[in-house]
Amino acid sequence: MSGTPLTGGCGCGAVRFELTEPPVRAVYCHCTRCQRRTGSAASASAVVTPGSVRILQGEDRLRGWTPEGGRTKTFCGDCGSAVFIQNPADGAIAGVRMGAFDDDPGVRPSTRQFTAYAAPWEPIPDDGLPRHPERTPA
């Protein structure tokens, strides 16, 4: 982790957060939900320890979308920046979008999940990372 605590936020600055523990790991997701949410072929997210994210400002600005059978995709309601992944059962923040960090979070994506749904217009790079057709096994 670059600094302690590691900070981040949305594009417009309305939402700010800090991590009190380093991210556990990071993953690339190639599911169609992430493709549509980001407008890109994959999203990169850091998996975090439950309770390690503290929202410093803008909690009232956060909005979420919970697809059937999926986790809540949390974003800034002002600028639309993707910020967190939340467990819909208890609202716990399970992940932070890599682009939301202010500095290097100190982890790199180590696996690719939902590759069965990869965008046909952008081949998955031959980077040696493990590939999982569905969710990365725990």
VEXKE-889103 format. One record per residue: residue number from 1; z, y, x of N, C-alpha, C, O in turn. Coordinates in pm, 1 decimal, always signed. Last residue first. Example, Ala and Ser with C-alpha at 12.3 -4.5 7.8 and 13.67 -1.06 7.14 Angstrom:
2
+-----+----------+----------+----------+----------+----------+----------+----------+----------+----------+----------+----------+----------+
|   n |       nz |       ny |       nx |      caz |      cay |      cax |       cz |       cy |       cx |       oz |       oy |       ox |
+-----+----------+----------+----------+----------+----------+----------+----------+----------+----------+----------+----------+----------+
|   2 |   +708.0 |   -225.0 |  +1285.0 |   +714.0 |   -106.0 |  +1367.0 |   +787.0 |     +3.0 |  +1290.0 |   +803.9 |   +113.8 |  +1340.9 |
|   1 |   +780.0 |   -569.0 |  +1319.0 |   +780.0 |   -450.0 |  +1230.0 |   +780.0 |   -330.0 |  +1320.0 |   +846.5 |   -331.9 |  +1423.6 |
+-----+----------+----------+----------+----------+----------+----------+----------+----------+----------+----------+----------+----------+
REM end
This chain:
138
+-----+----------+----------+----------+----------+----------+----------+----------+----------+----------+----------+----------+----------+
|   n |       nz |       ny |       nx |      caz |      cay |      cax |       cz |       cy |       cx |       oz |       oy |       ox |
+-----+----------+----------+----------+----------+----------+----------+----------+----------+----------+----------+----------+----------+
| 138 |   -454.0 |  -1888.1 |  -1301.5 |   -329.9 |  -1823.9 |  -1253.1 |   -279.9 |  -1886.6 |  -1123.9 |   -177.4 |  -1844.4 |  -1070.5 |
| 137 |   -811.4 |  -1866.8 |  -1271.0 |   -688.8 |  -1944.3 |  -1296.5 |   -566.8 |  -1875.7 |  -1233.2 |   -575.7 |  -1814.5 |  -1126.7 |
| 136 |   -996.1 |  -1604.2 |  -1408.6 |   -944.8 |  -1661.7 |  -1284.7 |   -818.8 |  -1741.4 |  -1316.1 |   -728.1 |  -1689.5 |  -1381.1 |
| 135 |  -1190.3 |  -1677.3 |  -1700.7 |  -1078.2 |  -1606.5 |  -1637.0 |  -1034.0 |  -1681.2 |  -1510.0 |  -1034.6 |  -1804.2 |  -1505.2 |
| 134 |  -1505.9 |  -1833.3 |  -1616.6 |  -1417.6 |  -1771.0 |  -1716.1 |  -1306.6 |  -1698.7 |  -1639.6 |  -1326.9 |  -1662.1 |  -1523.9 |
| 133 |  -1635.1 |  -1902.0 |  -1382.4 |  -1716.2 |  -1872.1 |  -1500.9 |  -1636.3 |  -1806.7 |  -1612.9 |  -1691.9 |  -1733.4 |  -1694.7 |
| 132 |  -1550.2 |  -1761.3 |  -1077.4 |  -1497.5 |  -1837.5 |  -1189.4 |  -1577.2 |  -1802.5 |  -1314.4 |  -1586.4 |  -1685.0 |  -1349.9 |
| 131 |  -1585.1 |  -1767.5 |   -729.6 |  -1642.8 |  -1728.2 |   -858.3 |  -1590.0 |  -1820.4 |   -966.2 |  -1585.6 |  -1942.2 |   -949.0 |
| 130 |  -1451.6 |  -1635.0 |   -426.5 |  -1457.2 |  -1741.1 |   -527.6 |  -1508.6 |  -1685.0 |   -659.5 |  -1480.0 |  -1571.0 |   -696.1 |
| 129 |  -1666.7 |  -1447.3 |   -209.4 |  -1549.5 |  -1453.7 |   -296.1 |  -1562.8 |  -1569.5 |   -393.6 |  -1673.2 |  -1599.6 |   -439.0 |
| 128 |  -1900.3 |  -1421.6 |    -61.0 |  -1809.1 |  -1529.7 |    -26.7 |  -1684.7 |  -1538.9 |   -113.5 |  -1603.8 |  -1629.6 |    -94.0 |
| 127 |  -2089.9 |  -1244.6 |   -138.7 |  -1981.7 |  -1192.6 |    -55.2 |  -1877.3 |  -1297.6 |    -19.1 |  -1777.4 |  -1266.6 |    +45.8 |
| 126 |  -2358.7 |  -1187.0 |   -263.4 |  -2319.1 |  -1306.8 |   -189.4 |  -2212.2 |  -1265.9 |    -87.7 |  -2239.1 |  -1254.2 |    +31.9 |
| 125 |  -2319.3 |  -1014.1 |   -576.4 |  -2342.8 |  -1017.4 |   -431.7 |  -2293.0 |  -1147.6 |   -368.4 |  -2197.3 |  -1208.9 |   -415.5 |
| 124 |  -2485.6 |  -1094.2 |   -871.6 |  -2355.1 |  -1091.7 |   -805.2 |  -2380.4 |  -1101.3 |   -654.8 |  -2455.7 |  -1188.1 |   -610.7 |
| 123 |  -2761.0 |   -885.6 |   -972.8 |  -2707.9 |  -1012.8 |   -923.2 |  -2570.8 |   -994.2 |   -856.2 |  -2544.5 |   -891.9 |   -792.8 |
| 122 |  -2816.9 |   -708.5 |  -1241.3 |  -2755.0 |   -685.9 |  -1110.3 |  -2693.1 |   -816.2 |  -1061.5 |  -2583.9 |   -852.8 |  -1104.8 |
| 121 |  -2928.3 |   -790.8 |  -1476.8 |  -2997.8 |   -684.1 |  -1405.8 |  -2933.1 |   -648.7 |  -1272.9 |  -2987.5 |   -567.5 |  -1198.1 |
| 120 |  -2759.5 |   -967.0 |  -1600.8 |  -2880.3 |  -1020.9 |  -1538.3 |  -2954.6 |   -918.3 |  -1453.5 |  -3034.9 |   -955.0 |  -1367.7 |
| 119 |  -2412.2 |   -958.0 |  -1556.4 |  -2530.9 |   -882.2 |  -1597.9 |  -2654.9 |   -936.2 |  -1527.1 |  -2654.6 |   -949.6 |  -1404.7 |
| 118 |  -2225.2 |  -1253.7 |  -1625.3 |  -2271.9 |  -1150.5 |  -1532.3 |  -2400.8 |  -1085.6 |  -1582.0 |  -2486.4 |  -1151.0 |  -1641.7 |
| 117 |  -2094.8 |  -1449.5 |  -1757.1 |  -2146.7 |  -1339.3 |  -1837.4 |  -2202.9 |  -1226.1 |  -1751.5 |  -2225.3 |  -1115.5 |  -1800.7 |
| 116 |  -1990.0 |  -1621.0 |  -1578.4 |  -2086.2 |  -1678.5 |  -1673.3 |  -2154.0 |  -1569.3 |  -1755.6 |  -2258.2 |  -1593.0 |  -1816.8 |
| 115 |  -1790.5 |  -1486.0 |  -1449.9 |  -1924.9 |  -1479.3 |  -1391.9 |  -2031.1 |  -1541.5 |  -1482.1 |  -2150.2 |  -1516.7 |  -1463.2 |
| 114 |  -1520.8 |  -1438.0 |  -1497.6 |  -1616.8 |  -1427.8 |  -1608.0 |  -1760.6 |  -1413.6 |  -1556.6 |  -1841.0 |  -1339.2 |  -1612.6 |
| 113 |  -1427.9 |  -1304.6 |  -1173.3 |  -1405.2 |  -1381.6 |  -1295.4 |  -1508.9 |  -1348.0 |  -1401.2 |  -1575.5 |  -1244.7 |  -1395.5 |
| 112 |  -1391.2 |  -1331.1 |   -830.6 |  -1477.7 |  -1279.4 |   -936.7 |  -1459.5 |  -1367.4 |  -1059.0 |  -1473.4 |  -1489.5 |  -1051.2 |
| 111 |  -1147.4 |  -1229.8 |   -584.8 |  -1212.9 |  -1328.3 |   -670.3 |  -1300.7 |  -1256.4 |   -772.3 |  -1285.7 |  -1136.6 |   -796.4 |
| 110 |  -1030.2 |  -1025.2 |   -456.6 |  -1034.6 |  -1152.9 |   -385.4 |  -1101.0 |  -1263.2 |   -465.6 |  -1109.9 |  -1377.1 |   -419.9 |
| 109 |  -1046.7 |   -680.0 |   -399.6 |  -1075.7 |   -790.6 |   -490.5 |  -1097.5 |   -919.7 |   -411.6 |  -1172.4 |   -923.2 |   -314.0 |
| 108 |   -779.3 |   -573.0 |   -189.3 |   -923.2 |   -582.7 |   -213.7 |   -946.0 |   -694.1 |   -314.8 |   -872.3 |   -792.7 |   -315.7 |
| 107 |   -512.4 |   -339.0 |   -149.0 |   -563.3 |   -471.7 |   -185.1 |   -713.2 |   -462.1 |   -205.4 |   -766.6 |   -355.3 |   -235.3 |
| 106 |   -443.6 |    -76.7 |    -99.1 |   -404.4 |   -178.0 |     -2.1 |   -444.6 |   -319.7 |    -37.4 |   -413.9 |   -412.4 |    +37.5 |
| 105 |   -525.2 |   +138.3 |   -246.4 |   -411.7 |    +61.6 |   -297.5 |   -368.0 |    -52.0 |   -204.6 |   -266.1 |   -116.4 |   -229.5 |
| 104 |   -601.0 |   +448.9 |   -114.5 |   -626.6 |   +306.1 |    -97.5 |   -506.0 |   +226.2 |   -146.8 |   -395.7 |   +243.7 |    -95.0 |
| 103 |   -522.9 |   +695.7 |   -368.6 |   -545.8 |   +649.7 |   -232.1 |   -575.2 |   +500.9 |   -232.0 |   -574.2 |   +435.7 |   -336.5 |
| 102 |   -516.3 |   +723.8 |   -644.8 |   -545.1 |   +840.7 |   -562.0 |   -585.1 |   +799.9 |   -420.5 |   -671.6 |   +862.9 |   -359.7 |
| 101 |   -664.2 |   +491.5 |   -875.0 |   -570.0 |   +521.9 |   -766.6 |   -614.3 |   +645.3 |   -689.5 |   -733.6 |   +669.0 |   -670.8 |
| 100 |   -867.7 |   +434.9 |  -1050.3 |   -765.9 |   +529.5 |  -1096.0 |   -665.3 |   +565.9 |   -986.3 |   -589.0 |   +661.1 |  -1002.5 |
|  99 |  -1032.0 |   +233.7 |   -958.5 |  -1079.5 |   +371.3 |   -946.3 |   -978.2 |   +475.9 |   -988.3 |   -999.6 |   +594.7 |   -964.4 |
|  98 |   -896.0 |     +1.3 |  -1037.4 |   -896.8 |    +40.8 |   -896.4 |   -939.4 |   +186.5 |   -877.6 |   -887.6 |   +255.0 |   -789.4 |
|  97 |   -681.6 |     -1.5 |  -1310.9 |   -821.1 |     +7.3 |  -1268.5 |   -824.6 |    +67.4 |  -1128.2 |   -763.8 |   +171.4 |  -1102.9 |
|  96 |   -411.7 |   -220.1 |  -1315.0 |   -453.7 |    -81.3 |  -1298.5 |   -598.2 |    -83.9 |  -1251.3 |   -633.0 |   -160.5 |  -1161.4 |
|  95 |   -232.6 |   -448.0 |  -1530.2 |   -330.8 |   -413.4 |  -1429.0 |   -362.1 |   -265.9 |  -1429.1 |   -342.4 |   -195.8 |  -1528.4 |
|  94 |    -36.3 |   -470.7 |  -1714.1 |    -64.1 |   -588.9 |  -1632.0 |   -160.3 |   -557.2 |  -1518.4 |   -168.2 |   -632.1 |  -1421.0 |
|  93 |   +213.6 |   -311.2 |  -1881.8 |    +94.3 |   -285.9 |  -1800.6 |    +78.2 |   -402.6 |  -1703.8 |   +166.3 |   -430.4 |  -1622.5 |
|  92 |   +319.2 |   -433.5 |  -2197.7 |   +341.9 |   -422.9 |  -2053.1 |   +209.8 |   -400.2 |  -1979.8 |   +108.1 |   -461.7 |  -2011.6 |
|  91 |   +292.8 |   -477.2 |  -2467.2 |   +254.2 |   -346.0 |  -2415.9 |   +273.3 |   -328.5 |  -2266.6 |   +246.9 |   -220.8 |  -2213.2 |
|  90 |   +332.8 |   -728.1 |  -2571.2 |   +451.8 |   -647.2 |  -2544.8 |   +420.7 |   -508.8 |  -2487.8 |   +512.6 |   -430.7 |  -2462.7 |
|  89 |    +78.0 |   -822.7 |  -2648.6 |   +198.8 |   -877.3 |  -2710.7 |   +319.9 |   -786.8 |  -2691.8 |   +400.4 |   -769.7 |  -2783.4 |
|  88 |   -122.4 |   -712.4 |  -2493.0 |   -107.6 |   -665.4 |  -2630.6 |    +20.2 |   -715.0 |  -2698.1 |    +65.7 |   -654.6 |  -2795.3 |
|  87 |    -81.4 |   -591.5 |  -2177.6 |    -59.2 |   -712.1 |  -2254.9 |    -37.9 |   -668.7 |  -2400.0 |    +56.4 |   -594.6 |  -2427.7 |
|  86 |   -330.8 |   -367.6 |  -2051.5 |   -199.0 |   -395.5 |  -2104.9 |   -196.8 |   -527.1 |  -2181.5 |   -296.1 |   -568.2 |  -2241.6 |
|  85 |   -471.0 |   -197.5 |  -1788.3 |   -487.9 |   -317.0 |  -1871.2 |   -347.5 |   -349.4 |  -1919.8 |   -254.7 |   -358.1 |  -1839.4 |
|  84 |   -554.5 |   +154.5 |  -1738.1 |   -470.7 |    +34.8 |  -1732.6 |   -529.0 |    -80.4 |  -1813.2 |   -621.2 |    -64.2 |  -1893.1 |
|  83 |   -783.8 |   +340.6 |  -1725.1 |   -666.1 |   +351.8 |  -1640.2 |   -592.4 |   +218.7 |  -1626.1 |   -569.5 |   +173.4 |  -1513.9 |
|  82 |  -1092.2 |   +498.7 |  -1768.9 |  -1019.8 |   +372.3 |  -1777.9 |   -904.0 |   +376.9 |  -1679.1 |   -922.8 |   +412.6 |  -1562.8 |
|  81 |  -1136.8 |   +819.8 |  -1909.0 |  -1120.6 |   +738.8 |  -1787.8 |  -1040.6 |   +612.8 |  -1816.2 |   -934.9 |   +618.0 |  -1879.0 |
|  80 |  -1158.7 |   +994.0 |  -2122.7 |  -1217.2 |   +861.1 |  -2136.0 |  -1202.1 |   +771.7 |  -2014.4 |  -1249.8 |   +658.2 |  -2015.8 |
|  79 |  -1039.1 |  +1241.6 |  -2142.6 |  -1160.8 |  +1230.7 |  -2060.8 |  -1227.0 |  +1093.3 |  -2067.5 |  -1340.4 |  +1077.7 |  -2022.2 |
|  78 |   -842.8 |  +1203.6 |  -2352.5 |   -908.2 |  +1331.7 |  -2328.6 |  -1041.0 |  +1314.3 |  -2255.4 |  -1143.7 |  +1365.6 |  -2299.7 |
|  77 |   -736.2 |   +951.7 |  -2355.2 |   -802.4 |   +997.1 |  -2476.3 |   -874.2 |  +1129.4 |  -2460.3 |   -957.4 |  +1165.3 |  -2543.6 |
|  76 |   -767.2 |   +728.4 |  -2094.5 |   -726.0 |   +864.9 |  -2130.1 |   -806.3 |   +908.1 |  -2252.7 |   -929.2 |   +901.7 |  -2253.0 |
|  75 |   -707.8 |   +382.0 |  -2182.3 |   -786.5 |   +490.5 |  -2123.8 |   -728.0 |   +625.0 |  -2165.1 |   -649.2 |   +633.5 |  -2259.3 |
|  74 |   -679.3 |    +31.6 |  -2173.5 |   -613.0 |   +160.2 |  -2194.7 |   -684.3 |   +269.4 |  -2116.5 |   -717.3 |   +251.9 |  -1999.2 |
|  73 |   -741.6 |   -249.3 |  -2337.7 |   -808.5 |   -164.2 |  -2239.6 |   -757.5 |    -23.0 |  -2266.9 |   -788.4 |    +35.6 |  -2370.6 |
|  72 |   -544.2 |   -528.3 |  -2391.4 |   -570.2 |   -390.2 |  -2429.6 |   -630.3 |   -313.7 |  -2313.1 |   -575.6 |   -313.8 |  -2202.8 |
|  71 |   -706.7 |   -848.9 |  -2374.4 |   -601.0 |   -755.8 |  -2337.7 |   -642.0 |   -613.9 |  -2375.8 |   -760.5 |   -584.2 |  -2390.5 |
|  70 |   -829.6 |  -1057.6 |  -2646.0 |   -830.0 |   -995.4 |  -2513.9 |   -709.4 |   -906.6 |  -2490.7 |   -622.4 |   -892.0 |  -2576.6 |
|  69 |   -863.0 |  -1151.9 |  -2903.3 |   -839.2 |  -1249.2 |  -2797.2 |   -830.9 |  -1190.3 |  -2657.7 |   -825.6 |  -1264.9 |  -2559.9 |
|  68 |  -1049.3 |   -874.8 |  -2990.6 |   -996.2 |  -1002.3 |  -3038.1 |   -983.2 |  -1099.8 |  -2921.4 |  -1079.9 |  -1126.6 |  -2850.2 |
|  67 |   -957.8 |   -589.6 |  -2789.2 |  -1056.9 |   -678.4 |  -2850.1 |   -991.2 |   -809.4 |  -2893.2 |   -888.8 |   -849.3 |  -2837.7 |
|  66 |   -798.8 |   -304.7 |  -2819.8 |   -764.0 |   -444.1 |  -2797.5 |   -866.8 |   -531.6 |  -2866.6 |   -863.9 |   -546.6 |  -2988.8 |
|  65 |   -784.5 |     +1.2 |  -2671.9 |   -868.7 |    -83.4 |  -2755.6 |   -834.7 |   -227.0 |  -2720.0 |   -841.1 |   -266.2 |  -2603.4 |
|  64 |   -589.6 |   +303.1 |  -2657.1 |   -625.0 |   +167.3 |  -2620.4 |   -715.0 |   +100.6 |  -2720.7 |   -721.0 |   +138.1 |  -2837.8 |
|  63 |   -486.0 |   +603.4 |  -2491.0 |   -540.2 |   +534.7 |  -2607.2 |   -578.9 |   +394.2 |  -2562.4 |   -598.7 |   +369.7 |  -2443.4 |
|  62 |   -270.0 |   +857.0 |  -2375.8 |   -327.1 |   +723.2 |  -2359.7 |   -369.7 |   +665.2 |  -2493.2 |   -299.6 |   +676.2 |  -2593.8 |
|  61 |   -135.1 |  +1087.5 |  -2420.1 |   -281.3 |  +1098.2 |  -2413.9 |   -348.0 |   +960.5 |  -2406.7 |   -468.5 |   +948.6 |  -2428.8 |
|  60 |   +132.2 |  +1034.4 |  -2396.9 |    +82.8 |  +1067.2 |  -2530.6 |    -69.5 |  +1078.5 |  -2535.4 |   -127.4 |  +1079.2 |  -2644.0 |
|  59 |   +154.5 |  +1015.2 |  -2124.0 |   +165.8 |   +892.7 |  -2202.1 |   +112.7 |   +914.1 |  -2344.1 |    +55.4 |   +823.1 |  -2404.0 |
|  58 |   +141.0 |  +1233.4 |  -1948.2 |    +26.5 |  +1201.1 |  -2031.7 |    +35.8 |  +1072.8 |  -2111.0 |    -65.8 |  +1024.9 |  -2161.3 |
|  57 |   +311.3 |  +1138.7 |  -1646.5 |   +271.1 |  +1237.9 |  -1748.1 |   +154.6 |  +1184.0 |  -1827.3 |    +78.7 |  +1099.6 |  -1779.6 |
|  56 |   +398.6 |   +905.4 |  -1526.4 |   +463.5 |  +1032.2 |  -1492.7 |   +431.6 |  +1141.6 |  -1593.4 |   +515.4 |  +1227.1 |  -1621.9 |
|  55 |   +466.2 |   +577.1 |  -1580.6 |   +379.8 |   +685.7 |  -1625.3 |   +456.4 |   +816.5 |  -1605.5 |   +564.8 |   +835.5 |  -1660.8 |
|  54 |   +497.9 |   +330.7 |  -1346.5 |   +573.9 |   +433.9 |  -1417.2 |   +477.3 |   +546.1 |  -1452.6 |   +413.7 |   +603.7 |  -1364.4 |
|  53 |   +475.5 |     -7.7 |  -1288.6 |   +399.1 |   +114.4 |  -1315.3 |   +486.4 |   +209.2 |  -1396.3 |   +541.2 |   +172.8 |  -1500.3 |
|  52 |   +628.8 |   -235.0 |  -1274.7 |   +609.6 |   -158.9 |  -1150.6 |   +527.7 |    -32.1 |  -1168.6 |   +511.4 |    +44.2 |  -1073.3 |
|  51 |   +646.4 |   -395.2 |  -1498.0 |   +751.8 |   -297.8 |  -1476.9 |   +734.4 |   -211.8 |  -1353.0 |   +816.6 |   -123.7 |  -1327.7 |
|  50 |   +484.5 |   -673.5 |  -1353.8 |   +533.0 |   -607.1 |  -1474.7 |   +650.7 |   -514.5 |  -1442.1 |   +742.0 |   -551.5 |  -1368.2 |
|  49 |   +280.8 |   -609.6 |  -1075.0 |   +404.4 |   -671.8 |  -1121.7 |   +450.1 |   -599.6 |  -1247.8 |   +454.5 |   -476.6 |  -1249.6 |
|  48 |    -77.7 |   -601.5 |  -1125.6 |    +50.6 |   -543.6 |  -1085.2 |   +167.5 |   -624.0 |  -1141.0 |   +154.6 |   -696.0 |  -1240.1 |
|  47 |   -405.1 |   -626.5 |  -1009.3 |   -300.5 |   -691.6 |  -1087.4 |   -166.6 |   -640.1 |  -1034.8 |   -144.6 |   -635.7 |   -913.8 |
|  46 |   -662.1 |   -395.2 |  -1017.8 |   -548.8 |   -445.6 |   -940.9 |   -447.7 |   -505.2 |  -1037.9 |   -409.6 |   -441.9 |  -1136.4 |
|  45 |  -1010.7 |   -433.8 |  -1080.0 |   -875.9 |   -403.8 |  -1125.6 |   -772.5 |   -466.0 |  -1034.2 |   -792.2 |   -574.8 |   -980.1 |
|  44 |  -1341.1 |   -345.0 |  -1130.1 |  -1242.2 |   -386.7 |  -1030.2 |  -1104.9 |   -340.9 |  -1076.3 |  -1084.8 |   -223.6 |  -1107.9 |
|  43 |  -1612.9 |   -469.2 |  -1326.7 |  -1503.2 |   -374.8 |  -1304.9 |  -1407.5 |   -432.6 |  -1202.1 |  -1394.7 |   -554.3 |  -1189.0 |
|  42 |  -1974.9 |   -480.2 |  -1332.7 |  -1842.8 |   -541.2 |  -1316.9 |  -1737.9 |   -431.8 |  -1303.8 |  -1769.6 |   -316.7 |  -1273.8 |
|  41 |  -2202.0 |   -331.6 |  -1393.1 |  -2211.7 |   -477.3 |  -1394.9 |  -2076.4 |   -546.7 |  -1386.1 |  -2064.1 |   -661.7 |  -1428.3 |
|  40 |  -2124.5 |    -51.8 |  -1615.9 |  -2167.2 |   -111.2 |  -1488.8 |  -2165.2 |   -263.6 |  -1500.2 |  -2130.6 |   -318.0 |  -1605.1 |
|  39 |  -1999.4 |    +63.9 |  -1822.9 |  -2140.1 |    +98.9 |  -1805.0 |  -2195.3 |    +43.6 |  -1674.9 |  -2300.8 |    +86.9 |  -1628.4 |
|  38 |  -1739.4 |     -0.3 |  -1887.8 |  -1763.9 |    +79.1 |  -1767.5 |  -1906.9 |   +129.4 |  -1755.3 |  -1932.7 |   +227.0 |  -1684.9 |
|  37 |  -1757.7 |   -137.1 |  -2130.3 |  -1651.8 |    -37.8 |  -2112.3 |  -1681.5 |    +54.6 |  -1995.9 |  -1653.0 |   +174.1 |  -2002.6 |
|  36 |  -1963.5 |   -318.4 |  -2086.5 |  -1980.9 |   -212.8 |  -2187.3 |  -1879.5 |   -101.4 |  -2170.1 |  -1910.9 |    +15.6 |  -2192.4 |
|  35 |  -1847.2 |   -473.8 |  -1883.6 |  -1978.1 |   -411.1 |  -1863.9 |  -1996.4 |   -295.3 |  -1961.7 |  -2039.9 |   -186.9 |  -1922.9 |
|  34 |  -1616.3 |   -564.5 |  -2007.3 |  -1605.0 |   -472.2 |  -1893.9 |  -1738.0 |   -402.3 |  -1866.1 |  -1740.4 |   -284.9 |  -1829.3 |
|  33 |  -1738.4 |   -729.2 |  -2199.6 |  -1650.4 |   -619.3 |  -2241.9 |  -1637.1 |   -517.0 |  -2129.8 |  -1645.6 |   -396.6 |  -2154.0 |
|  32 |  -1870.5 |   -919.9 |  -2050.4 |  -1951.0 |   -819.6 |  -2120.7 |  -1865.3 |   -704.1 |  -2172.0 |  -1914.9 |   -592.3 |  -2186.2 |
|  31 |  -1718.0 |   -973.7 |  -1726.2 |  -1733.6 |   -999.8 |  -1869.6 |  -1813.8 |   -887.9 |  -1936.6 |  -1822.9 |   -776.5 |  -1885.2 |
|  30 |  -1664.0 |   -967.7 |  -1457.6 |  -1804.5 |   -956.1 |  -1496.9 |  -1825.6 |   -978.7 |  -1646.7 |  -1938.7 |  -1000.5 |  -1690.2 |
|  29 |  -1422.6 |   -828.0 |  -1250.6 |  -1448.4 |   -891.7 |  -1379.1 |  -1592.1 |   -861.9 |  -1420.8 |  -1636.2 |   -747.0 |  -1419.6 |
|  28 |  -1258.0 |   -876.7 |   -946.3 |  -1376.2 |   -822.0 |  -1012.4 |  -1392.6 |   -898.7 |  -1143.1 |  -1378.1 |  -1020.9 |  -1145.7 |
|  27 |   -912.6 |   -814.9 |   -863.2 |  -1022.6 |   -900.5 |   -907.3 |  -1140.2 |   -816.1 |   -954.5 |  -1124.7 |   -701.4 |   -996.4 |
|  26 |   -624.0 |   -818.6 |   -648.8 |   -727.4 |   -747.0 |   -723.6 |   -841.8 |   -843.1 |   -755.0 |   -864.7 |   -940.1 |   -682.7 |
|  25 |   -263.0 |   -845.3 |   -638.8 |   -397.5 |   -884.0 |   -596.6 |   -496.4 |   -799.0 |   -675.3 |   -456.9 |   -717.2 |   -758.4 |
|  24 |    -30.5 |   -688.9 |   -668.2 |    -21.5 |   -830.6 |   -633.1 |   -153.4 |   -880.4 |   -574.4 |   -154.7 |   -949.3 |   -472.5 |
|  23 |    +40.0 |   -359.9 |   -542.3 |    -33.8 |   -449.8 |   -631.2 |    -27.1 |   -593.2 |   -577.5 |    -19.2 |   -615.1 |   -456.6 |
|  22 |   +379.3 |   -276.3 |   -443.5 |   +236.9 |   -293.7 |   -413.7 |   +168.1 |   -381.3 |   -518.6 |   +232.3 |   -468.3 |   -577.6 |
|  21 |   +582.9 |    -81.3 |   -665.3 |   +564.3 |   -201.5 |   -584.6 |   +415.5 |   -214.5 |   -555.0 |   +333.2 |   -168.0 |   -633.9 |
|  20 |   +560.9 |   +142.5 |   -811.9 |   +681.1 |   +132.8 |   -730.0 |   +680.1 |     +8.2 |   -642.6 |   +765.8 |     -7.4 |   -555.7 |
|  19 |   +299.9 |   +356.2 |   -881.3 |   +339.0 |   +217.1 |   -864.2 |   +458.4 |   +214.1 |   -771.2 |   +457.2 |   +275.8 |   -664.7 |
|  18 |   +258.6 |   +620.3 |  -1119.2 |   +291.7 |   +573.3 |   -985.4 |   +327.0 |   +425.3 |   -991.9 |   +376.7 |   +375.6 |  -1092.9 |
|  17 |    +35.6 |   +848.4 |  -1295.0 |   +125.3 |   +733.3 |  -1284.9 |   +159.0 |   +706.4 |  -1139.4 |    +97.3 |   +761.5 |  -1048.3 |
|  16 |    -97.1 |  +1072.1 |  -1536.7 |    -56.4 |  +1046.8 |  -1398.3 |    +42.9 |   +931.9 |  -1398.3 |   +124.4 |   +918.9 |  -1489.6 |
|  15 |   -335.3 |  +1225.4 |  -1739.9 |   -251.4 |  +1106.8 |  -1720.6 |   -224.5 |  +1089.0 |  -1572.3 |   -317.0 |  +1090.4 |  -1491.1 |
|  14 |   -483.4 |  +1456.5 |  -1697.5 |   -385.3 |  +1454.3 |  -1805.9 |   -286.9 |  +1338.5 |  -1791.5 |   -169.5 |  +1351.4 |  -1826.4 |
|  13 |   -686.8 |  +1454.0 |  -1511.4 |   -551.7 |  +1483.3 |  -1465.7 |   -445.4 |  +1482.9 |  -1574.7 |   -328.2 |  +1506.9 |  -1545.9 |
|  12 |   -940.6 |  +1372.1 |  -1563.4 |   -907.9 |  +1511.4 |  -1595.9 |   -767.0 |  +1550.8 |  -1553.9 |   -731.4 |  +1668.5 |  -1560.1 |
|  11 |   -943.4 |  +1099.4 |  -1478.4 |  -1035.8 |  +1197.4 |  -1422.5 |   -997.8 |  +1342.3 |  -1447.4 |  -1020.5 |  +1427.4 |  -1361.4 |
|  10 |   -603.4 |   +974.7 |  -1434.9 |   -735.8 |   +978.4 |  -1498.0 |   -820.3 |  +1089.0 |  -1434.5 |   -773.3 |  +1162.5 |  -1347.7 |
|   9 |   -426.6 |   +845.5 |  -1147.8 |   -440.8 |   +912.9 |  -1275.2 |   -582.7 |   +904.8 |  -1327.5 |   -668.9 |   +837.3 |  -1271.4 |
|   8 |   -171.0 |   +768.4 |   -900.6 |   -305.7 |   +771.6 |   -955.4 |   -308.4 |   +844.5 |  -1087.2 |   -207.5 |   +898.2 |  -1133.1 |
|   7 |    +17.6 |   +651.1 |   -611.3 |     -5.3 |   +731.0 |   -731.7 |   -149.6 |   +721.9 |   -779.1 |   -237.8 |   +674.3 |   -707.7 |
|   6 |   +264.6 |   +454.5 |   -468.1 |   +120.9 |   +473.4 |   -481.0 |    +96.1 |   +544.7 |   -613.6 |   +148.1 |   +502.9 |   -717.0 |
|   5 |   +568.8 |   +605.4 |   -338.4 |   +493.5 |   +517.0 |   -426.9 |   +344.5 |   +550.0 |   -426.3 |   +304.2 |   +660.0 |   -388.6 |
|   4 |   +415.6 |   +515.7 |    -48.7 |   +512.8 |   +469.4 |   -145.4 |   +573.4 |   +591.1 |   -210.6 |   +626.8 |   +675.8 |   -139.0 |
|   3 |    +74.6 |   +457.4 |    +43.7 |   +194.6 |   +538.4 |    +40.4 |   +290.8 |   +480.5 |    -60.7 |   +250.9 |   +404.3 |   -148.7 |
|   2 |    -87.6 |   +217.1 |    +62.8 |   -103.8 |   +334.6 |   +147.7 |    +22.7 |   +418.5 |   +155.0 |    +71.7 |   +446.9 |   +264.3 |
|   1 |     +0.0 |   -116.2 |    +85.3 |     +0.0 |     +0.0 |     +0.0 |     +0.0 |   +122.6 |    +90.1 |    +79.4 |   +130.8 |   +183.8 |
+-----+----------+----------+----------+----------+----------+----------+----------+----------+----------+----------+----------+----------+
REM end
